[in-house]
Amino acid sequence: MPTLDEVIRLIPGYDPYRDADGYFFDEAAAQIVIDFIEQCIVHVKCEKGHQPFLLELWEKAIIANLFGWKSVETGLRRYRECLVYVPRKNGKSSLAAAIIIYMLLVDEEIGAEVYCAASAGEQARIIFNIVKMMIQHTPVLRRRANPFVNGIVVIDPNTKIPTGSVFKSLNSEASSAHGLNPSCVIVDELHAHANGELVDALETGVGARKQPLVVHLTTADFNRDSMCNRKYDRACKVRDGDVTDARFLPVIYEAAEDDDWRLESNWKKANPNYGISVNEEFFRSEIQTAIDFPSEEARVRRLYLNQKTDTERIWLTTSDWSRGNIEVDPERLLGRPCFGGLDLSNVKDLTAFILVFPGDAGIDVLCNFWIPRGNLVKRKRRDGASYADWI
């Protein structure tokens, strides 16, 4: 079994010691949180239901880093923000619920305010319900918390009087988040947030706390300009040492853009819980579906390997497109039969004029696209497309 000092180095591509001037790793502090989760919290889902929450090594690496690193000067926690970028079915929600319970009941923050932020009400309830069930299944936790429909209130186990600490779930109605004083924020499925208003409101609200914690959980987003992709880009730069931010913990599990998504080695690379919560038979079935039906490739790659795609479904695979992406000389097309198609833009799409030249050796295609120059910058931000470069 590796030591905790070895465990904290297991986050892919990231060295927590690289920018650690002014901080030290407190192994005892990290062990306290690990012990609390493993001894006081149980799983409430699937075949592990009611069993102790024994952390996998990759989960232990996140917990040990978040709660073990301290400031030499103040003794307060080092990390204030974390991105957990992991594909579906790897147990992100259960890990987030365990962090919430610790921050709510054990962190000794006076009047703790812990929030789970999601894009929609139904999504916001997922982690909330896991937290609620975890507390209800453990007597020592149940004595300290009163669960209600929309929140969990912490009570003194002796007097039964509320302590002022509370956990609530929030959806994208950002106006309800202004004026809050969060000590811990879990942002669930960051890629699904249509805009950053709710997240911004919560992130700016933590300023009054001594050692707040914001954890973003997400699978990959589409290729576009979004808060999720901006957080991901920042995390990559911190991980790679291109940006110095000692308080940001980047946890990124993904298959690289040029990795073959058909190889099992890349499935394991992207899914730290492969063979545990990620069912191998189910995973193979999803991959085979994507192989048999190219329209499913983008969905499978994005959700299960964290490879960003342009759309949810495609009719032509990227590899097939690349094989035919050969530069055409318009001069040699003169005199050949040609079919033209013009698609005029309405509000947000592009105007397209396509010329198709059938031939004995195949089909040659010339494509032309236009957008108004006046909203070039706005379109670039909205679509995440390099229009200026293409011009």
C-alpha positions as CSV (number, residue, x, y, z in Angstrom):
1,M,0.0,0.0,0.0
2,P,1.5,3.4,-1.0
3,T,2.1,6.0,1.6
4,L,0.0,9.2,1.5
5,D,3.0,11.1,0.3
6,E,3.1,8.8,-2.7
7,V,-0.7,8.9,-3.1
8,I,-0.9,12.6,-3.5
9,R,1.4,12.3,-6.6
10,L,-1.1,10.0,-8.4
11,I,-3.1,12.8,-10.0
12,P,-2.3,12.5,-13.8
13,G,0.4,14.8,-15.0
14,Y,0.4,17.0,-11.8
15,D,3.1,17.4,-9.3
16,P,1.7,19.1,-6.1
17,Y,5.3,19.8,-4.9
18,R,6.2,21.9,-8.0
19,D,4.5,25.2,-6.8
20,A,4.4,24.3,-3.1
21,D,6.6,27.1,-1.7
22,G,5.0,28.4,1.5
23,Y,3.0,25.2,1.9
24,F,3.6,21.8,3.6
25,F,1.8,18.4,3.4
26,D,0.2,17.5,6.7
27,E,-0.2,13.7,6.5
28,A,-2.1,13.5,9.8
29,A,-4.7,16.1,8.6
30,A,-5.2,14.2,5.3
31,Q,-5.6,10.9,7.2
32,I,-8.3,12.4,9.4
33,V,-10.5,13.1,6.5
34,I,-9.8,9.8,4.8
35,D,-10.6,7.9,8.1
36,F,-13.8,9.9,8.5
37,I,-15.1,9.0,5.0
38,E,-14.1,5.3,5.3
39,Q,-15.4,4.8,8.9
40,C,-18.5,7.1,9.0
41,I,-19.9,7.1,5.5
42,V,-21.4,4.2,3.5
43,H,-22.3,3.7,-0.1
44,V,-26.0,4.1,-0.9
45,K,-26.1,3.0,-4.5
46,C,-25.9,-0.2,-6.5
47,E,-24.2,-3.4,-5.3
48,K,-22.0,-1.5,-2.8
49,G,-25.1,-0.1,-1.0
50,H,-24.7,0.0,2.8
51,Q,-21.0,-1.0,2.6
52,P,-18.3,1.3,4.0
53,F,-17.1,4.0,1.6
54,L,-13.5,2.7,1.0
55,L,-11.8,5.2,-1.2
56,E,-10.0,4.1,-4.3
57,L,-6.5,5.3,-4.7
58,W,-7.4,8.0,-7.2
59,E,-10.2,9.3,-4.8
60,K,-7.7,9.2,-1.9
61,A,-5.3,11.3,-4.0
62,I,-8.0,14.0,-4.3
63,I,-9.0,13.9,-0.7
64,A,-5.4,13.9,0.6
65,N,-4.3,16.8,-1.6
66,L,-7.4,18.9,-0.8
67,F,-7.3,18.5,3.0
68,G,-3.6,17.7,3.7
69,W,-1.8,20.7,2.2
70,K,-1.5,23.6,4.6
71,S,0.0,27.1,4.6
72,V,3.2,27.4,6.6
73,E,2.2,30.9,7.7
74,T,-1.5,30.4,8.6
75,G,-2.0,26.7,8.9
76,L,-5.1,27.0,6.6
77,R,-5.7,24.7,3.7
78,R,-3.8,25.4,0.5
79,Y,-6.3,24.4,-2.2
80,R,-9.4,26.6,-2.7
81,E,-10.5,25.3,-6.1
82,C,-10.5,22.0,-7.8
83,L,-11.6,20.6,-11.2
84,V,-12.5,16.9,-11.2
85,Y,-12.7,16.1,-14.9
86,V,-13.8,12.5,-15.1
87,P,-16.1,10.5,-17.5
88,R,-19.5,9.2,-16.5
89,K,-20.0,6.3,-14.1
90,N,-16.7,6.9,-12.1
91,G,-18.5,7.8,-8.9
92,K,-18.0,11.6,-8.9
93,S,-21.4,12.1,-7.2
94,S,-20.6,9.8,-4.3
95,L,-17.2,11.4,-3.8
96,A,-18.7,14.8,-3.9
97,A,-21.3,13.8,-1.3
98,A,-18.6,12.6,1.1
99,I,-16.8,15.9,0.7
100,I,-20.0,17.8,1.4
101,I,-20.7,15.8,4.6
102,Y,-17.2,16.4,5.9
103,M,-17.4,20.2,5.2
104,L,-20.8,20.4,6.7
105,L,-20.3,18.3,9.9
106,V,-16.6,18.1,10.7
107,D,-14.8,21.1,9.2
108,E,-15.5,23.2,12.3
109,E,-16.5,26.2,10.1
110,I,-18.9,28.3,12.2
111,G,-22.2,28.7,10.3
112,A,-21.0,26.6,7.4
113,E,-22.9,27.1,4.2
114,V,-22.5,24.2,1.8
115,Y,-24.1,24.3,-1.7
116,C,-24.4,21.9,-4.6
117,A,-25.0,23.9,-7.8
118,A,-26.4,22.2,-10.9
119,S,-27.9,23.5,-14.1
120,A,-31.4,22.2,-13.5
121,G,-33.5,21.2,-10.4
122,E,-33.6,17.5,-11.2
123,Q,-29.8,17.4,-11.6
124,A,-29.3,19.4,-8.4
125,R,-31.2,16.8,-6.4
126,I,-28.9,13.9,-7.4
127,I,-26.1,14.8,-5.1
128,F,-28.5,16.2,-2.5
129,N,-30.3,12.9,-2.2
130,I,-27.0,10.9,-2.0
131,V,-25.9,13.2,0.9
132,K,-29.3,12.8,2.6
133,M,-29.2,8.9,2.3
134,M,-25.6,8.7,3.5
135,I,-26.5,10.7,6.6
136,Q,-29.6,8.7,7.3
137,H,-27.7,5.4,7.1
138,T,-25.1,6.4,9.7
139,P,-26.4,6.9,13.3
140,V,-23.5,9.2,14.4
141,L,-24.2,11.5,11.4
142,R,-28.0,11.2,11.8
143,R,-27.8,12.6,15.3
144,R,-26.2,15.8,14.0
145,A,-28.3,16.6,11.0
146,N,-32.0,17.2,10.3
147,P,-32.8,16.6,6.6
148,F,-35.6,18.6,5.0
149,V,-37.1,18.6,1.5
150,N,-34.8,21.4,0.3
151,G,-31.9,21.4,2.8
152,I,-30.1,19.7,5.6
153,V,-29.7,21.6,8.9
154,V,-26.9,20.8,11.4
155,I,-28.0,20.5,15.0
156,D,-26.2,20.2,18.3
157,P,-26.6,16.5,19.3
158,N,-27.0,17.5,23.0
159,T,-29.3,20.5,22.8
160,K,-31.0,19.7,19.5
161,I,-30.6,23.4,18.6
162,P,-29.5,24.3,15.1
163,T,-25.9,25.4,14.8
164,G,-26.4,27.7,11.8
165,S,-24.7,25.3,9.4
166,V,-26.7,24.2,6.4
167,F,-26.5,22.3,3.1
168,K,-28.7,23.1,0.1
169,S,-28.9,22.3,-3.6
170,L,-29.3,25.1,-6.1
171,N,-30.2,25.2,-9.8
172,S,-29.5,27.8,-12.4
173,E,-31.8,30.5,-10.9
174,A,-28.7,32.5,-10.2
175,S,-30.6,35.4,-8.5
176,S,-31.1,33.1,-5.5
177,A,-27.4,32.7,-5.0
178,H,-26.5,36.3,-4.6
179,G,-26.0,37.3,-0.9
180,L,-25.0,33.8,0.1
181,N,-21.8,33.2,2.1
182,P,-20.6,29.7,1.0
183,S,-17.9,27.8,2.8
184,C,-18.0,24.9,0.3
185,V,-19.5,24.8,-3.2
186,I,-19.8,21.6,-5.4
187,V,-20.6,22.5,-9.0
188,D,-22.2,19.4,-10.6
189,E,-21.8,18.7,-14.3
190,L,-20.2,22.1,-15.1
191,H,-20.5,21.4,-18.8
192,A,-24.3,21.5,-18.5
193,H,-24.4,25.1,-17.1
194,A,-25.8,27.2,-20.0
195,N,-24.0,30.3,-18.5
196,G,-21.8,31.0,-15.6
197,E,-24.1,33.2,-13.6
198,L,-24.8,30.7,-10.8
199,V,-21.2,29.6,-10.6
200,D,-19.9,33.2,-10.6
201,A,-22.3,34.2,-7.8
202,L,-21.2,31.3,-5.6
203,E,-17.5,31.7,-6.4
204,T,-17.5,35.4,-5.5
205,G,-19.5,34.7,-2.4
206,V,-16.7,32.6,-0.7
207,G,-14.5,35.6,0.0
208,A,-15.5,36.0,3.6
209,R,-14.5,32.5,4.5
210,K,-11.0,31.6,5.9
211,Q,-10.5,28.4,3.8
212,P,-13.4,28.0,1.4
213,L,-13.5,25.1,-1.1
214,V,-15.0,25.1,-4.6
215,V,-15.0,21.7,-6.5
216,H,-16.2,21.5,-10.1
217,L,-17.3,18.1,-11.3
218,T,-17.8,17.4,-15.0
219,T,-17.4,15.2,-18.0
220,A,-16.1,16.8,-21.2
221,D,-18.0,19.6,-22.9
222,F,-18.4,20.1,-26.6
223,N,-15.9,22.1,-28.5
224,R,-17.2,25.6,-27.8
225,D,-16.6,28.7,-25.7
226,S,-18.0,27.8,-22.2
227,M,-17.2,28.1,-18.6
228,C,-16.4,24.4,-18.5
229,N,-13.9,24.6,-21.3
230,R,-12.3,27.7,-19.7
231,K,-11.9,25.9,-16.4
232,Y,-10.5,22.9,-18.2
233,D,-8.0,25.0,-20.1
234,R,-6.9,26.7,-16.9
235,A,-6.6,23.3,-15.2
236,C,-4.4,21.9,-18.0
237,K,-2.1,24.9,-17.8
238,V,-1.8,24.5,-14.0
239,R,-1.2,20.8,-14.4
240,D,1.5,21.3,-17.1
241,G,3.2,24.2,-15.3
242,D,2.3,26.8,-17.9
243,V,0.5,28.8,-15.2
244,T,1.4,29.0,-11.6
245,D,-1.7,28.7,-9.3
246,A,-0.8,26.8,-6.1
247,R,-4.4,26.9,-4.9
248,F,-6.0,25.2,-7.9
249,L,-6.0,21.4,-8.0
250,P,-6.3,20.0,-11.5
251,V,-7.7,16.4,-11.7
252,I,-8.0,15.4,-15.3
253,Y,-8.8,11.9,-16.5
254,E,-9.2,11.7,-20.3
255,A,-8.1,10.0,-23.5
256,A,-6.0,12.4,-25.5
257,E,-7.4,13.8,-28.7
258,D,-5.2,11.5,-30.8
259,D,-5.7,8.4,-28.7
260,D,-7.5,5.5,-30.4
261,W,-10.8,5.4,-28.5
262,R,-11.2,1.7,-29.6
263,L,-8.3,0.5,-27.4
264,E,-8.9,-0.8,-23.9
265,S,-5.7,0.8,-22.6
266,N,-7.2,4.2,-23.4
267,W,-10.5,3.3,-21.7
268,K,-8.5,2.6,-18.5
269,K,-6.5,5.8,-18.9
270,A,-9.7,7.9,-19.0
271,N,-11.6,5.9,-16.4
272,P,-9.9,5.5,-13.0
273,N,-12.8,3.4,-11.8
274,Y,-12.7,1.1,-14.8
275,G,-13.7,-2.4,-13.6
276,I,-15.0,-1.0,-10.3
277,S,-18.0,1.3,-10.8
278,V,-17.4,1.4,-14.5
279,N,-18.8,-1.9,-15.7
280,E,-16.4,-3.5,-18.3
281,E,-19.2,-5.3,-20.1
282,F,-21.3,-2.2,-20.4
283,F,-18.3,-0.2,-21.5
284,R,-17.4,-2.7,-24.3
285,S,-21.0,-2.6,-25.4
286,E,-21.0,1.2,-25.7
287,I,-17.7,1.1,-27.7
288,Q,-19.1,-1.6,-30.0
289,T,-22.2,0.5,-30.5
290,A,-20.0,3.5,-31.6
291,I,-18.1,1.2,-33.9
292,D,-21.2,-0.2,-35.5
293,F,-23.1,3.1,-35.7
294,P,-20.8,6.0,-36.5
295,S,-23.6,8.4,-35.4
296,E,-22.9,7.3,-31.8
297,E,-19.2,7.8,-31.9
298,A,-19.2,11.4,-30.7
299,R,-21.5,10.7,-27.8
300,V,-19.5,7.7,-26.5
301,R,-16.1,9.5,-26.9
302,R,-17.3,12.6,-25.0
303,L,-19.2,10.9,-22.2
304,Y,-17.0,7.8,-21.6
305,L,-13.5,8.9,-22.6
306,N,-13.7,12.7,-22.0
307,Q,-12.7,13.5,-25.6
308,K,-14.3,16.8,-26.6
309,T,-16.5,16.6,-29.7
310,D,-18.2,19.2,-31.9
311,T,-21.7,17.7,-31.6
312,E,-23.6,15.0,-29.7
313,R,-24.0,12.8,-32.8
314,I,-22.4,12.7,-36.2
315,W,-23.2,10.9,-39.4
316,L,-19.6,11.0,-40.6
317,T,-16.7,10.0,-38.4
318,T,-13.7,12.3,-38.0
319,S,-11.4,9.6,-39.3
320,D,-13.5,9.1,-42.4
321,W,-13.6,12.8,-43.0
322,S,-9.9,13.1,-42.6
323,R,-9.2,10.4,-45.2
324,G,-11.1,12.4,-47.8
325,N,-9.8,15.8,-46.8
326,I,-7.4,16.4,-49.7
327,E,-6.9,19.8,-51.2
328,V,-8.7,20.3,-54.5
329,D,-7.3,22.3,-57.4
330,P,-10.3,24.2,-58.9
331,E,-8.6,24.6,-62.2
332,R,-8.7,20.9,-63.0
333,L,-12.5,20.9,-62.3
334,L,-13.2,23.2,-65.2
335,G,-15.7,21.6,-67.7
336,R,-16.8,18.8,-65.3
337,P,-20.5,18.3,-64.4
338,C,-21.3,20.3,-61.2
339,F,-24.1,20.5,-58.7
340,G,-24.4,23.6,-56.5
341,G,-26.2,24.1,-53.2
342,L,-26.8,27.4,-51.5
343,D,-27.9,27.7,-47.9
344,L,-28.6,31.2,-46.7
345,S,-28.2,32.0,-43.1
346,N,-31.1,33.1,-40.9
347,V,-29.9,34.4,-37.5
348,K,-27.1,32.3,-36.0
349,D,-25.9,29.9,-38.6
350,L,-23.5,30.3,-41.5
351,T,-24.3,31.0,-45.2
352,A,-22.9,28.1,-47.2
353,F,-22.3,27.6,-50.9
354,I,-21.2,24.1,-51.9
355,L,-20.1,22.8,-55.3
356,V,-20.0,19.1,-55.9
357,F,-18.2,17.5,-58.9
358,P,-19.0,13.8,-59.5
359,G,-16.2,11.9,-61.3
360,D,-15.1,8.4,-62.2
361,A,-12.5,8.4,-59.4
362,G,-14.8,9.9,-56.8
363,I,-16.4,13.2,-55.8
364,D,-14.7,16.5,-55.5
365,V,-16.2,19.2,-53.3
366,L,-15.5,22.9,-53.0
367,C,-17.0,24.6,-49.8
368,N,-17.4,28.3,-49.1
369,F,-18.8,29.8,-45.9
370,W,-19.7,33.3,-44.8
371,I,-20.6,35.2,-41.7
372,P,-21.1,38.9,-41.1
373,R,-17.8,40.6,-40.2
374,G,-19.7,42.9,-37.7
375,N,-20.4,40.1,-35.2
376,L,-17.2,38.1,-35.8
377,V,-16.0,38.5,-32.2
378,K,-19.4,37.7,-30.6
379,R,-19.7,34.6,-32.8
380,K,-16.2,33.4,-31.8
381,R,-17.0,33.7,-28.1
382,R,-20.4,31.9,-28.5
383,D,-19.4,29.1,-30.8
384,G,-15.7,28.6,-29.7
385,A,-14.8,28.7,-33.4
386,S,-11.7,30.2,-34.9
387,Y,-13.5,32.3,-37.5
388,A,-10.7,35.0,-37.6
389,D,-8.1,32.4,-38.3
390,W,-10.2,30.8,-41.1
391,I,-10.6,34.1,-42.8
